[in-house]
C-alpha cells in the first residue's frame, strides 16, 4: 500500500492560515508530519473531553445533585468612605 499524500496550501491573505503557516514553519522540517499528527489528535481529544464534560454537567443539573449557592448580599459603602471620595474628587 502506498503512503497517502496530503497537500496544504494556506491562503496567506487569511489571518488564521497565515498564523498556522508561521507556526508550522517554526517546527523543524523533519518533525512537521509528527507535529501535525499530534495537533490533530490533541484537537480530537479536546473535543471528546468537551463533550464528556458537557454531558456530565447536564446530567448533574438534571439530577439536582448540585447545591445552588445563595447570592451574596451587596455590601454598602460606608458613608465616611463616600465623603472621603467626594472630597478627593473636589480637589
C-alpha positions as CSV (number, residue, x, y, z in Angstrom):
1,X,0.0,0.0,0.0
2,X,1.4,3.4,-0.9
3,X,1.5,6.2,1.6
4,X,-1.3,8.7,1.4
5,X,-0.3,12.3,0.4
6,X,-1.8,15.5,1.8
7,X,-1.2,18.9,0.3
8,X,-1.6,22.0,2.5
9,X,-1.9,25.3,0.6
10,X,-2.7,28.1,3.0
11,X,-4.3,31.3,1.9
12,X,-1.9,33.8,3.3
13,X,-4.5,36.5,3.0
14,X,-6.5,34.7,5.7
15,X,-5.0,35.7,9.1
16,X,-5.7,32.2,10.6
17,X,-4.0,30.5,7.7
18,X,-1.1,32.9,7.9
19,X,-0.7,32.3,11.6
20,X,-1.0,28.5,11.1
21,X,1.7,28.7,8.4
22,X,4.1,30.6,10.7
23,X,3.6,28.1,13.5
24,X,4.2,25.2,11.2
25,X,7.3,26.8,9.7
26,X,8.8,27.1,13.3
27,X,8.7,23.3,13.6
28,X,11.9,21.7,12.2
29,X,11.3,20.2,8.7
30,X,11.9,16.6,9.8
31,X,9.3,16.9,12.6
32,X,6.4,18.5,10.8
33,X,4.5,15.3,10.0
34,X,4.6,14.2,13.6
35,X,3.6,17.7,14.7
36,X,0.5,17.7,12.5
37,X,-0.4,14.2,13.8
38,X,0.0,15.4,17.4
39,X,-2.1,18.6,16.8
40,X,-4.9,16.7,15.0
41,X,-5.1,14.0,17.7
42,X,-5.0,16.6,20.5
43,X,-7.8,18.6,19.0
44,X,-9.9,15.4,18.7
45,X,-9.2,14.5,22.3
46,X,-10.1,18.0,23.5
47,X,-13.4,17.8,21.6
48,X,-14.1,14.4,23.2
49,X,-13.4,15.8,26.7
50,X,-15.5,18.9,26.0
51,X,-18.5,16.7,25.1
52,X,-17.9,14.5,28.1
53,X,-17.8,17.5,30.5
54,X,-20.9,19.0,28.8
55,X,-22.8,15.7,29.2
56,X,-21.7,15.3,32.8
57,X,-22.7,18.8,33.8
58,X,-26.0,18.4,32.0
59,X,-26.8,15.1,33.9
60,X,-25.7,16.7,37.2
61,X,-28.0,19.7,36.7
62,X,-30.9,17.4,35.8
63,X,-30.5,15.2,38.9
64,X,-30.4,18.3,41.1
65,X,-27.3,17.0,42.8
66,X,-25.5,20.3,42.8
67,X,-26.4,22.9,45.5
68,X,-27.0,26.4,44.5
69,X,-25.1,28.9,46.4
70,X,-27.1,31.8,47.7
71,X,-26.4,35.1,46.0
72,X,-24.1,37.3,48.1
73,X,-25.7,40.4,49.5
74,X,-24.2,43.6,48.2
75,X,-22.1,45.5,50.8
76,X,-23.0,49.1,51.3
77,X,-20.1,51.6,51.0
78,X,-19.7,53.3,54.4
79,X,-20.7,57.0,54.5
80,X,-17.2,58.1,55.7
81,X,-15.7,56.4,52.6
82,X,-18.1,58.2,50.3
83,X,-17.4,61.5,52.0
84,X,-13.6,60.9,51.6
85,X,-14.0,60.1,47.9
86,X,-16.3,63.1,47.3
87,X,-13.6,65.4,48.9
88,X,-10.9,63.8,46.8
89,X,-13.0,64.5,43.7
90,X,-13.4,68.1,44.6
91,X,-9.7,68.8,44.8
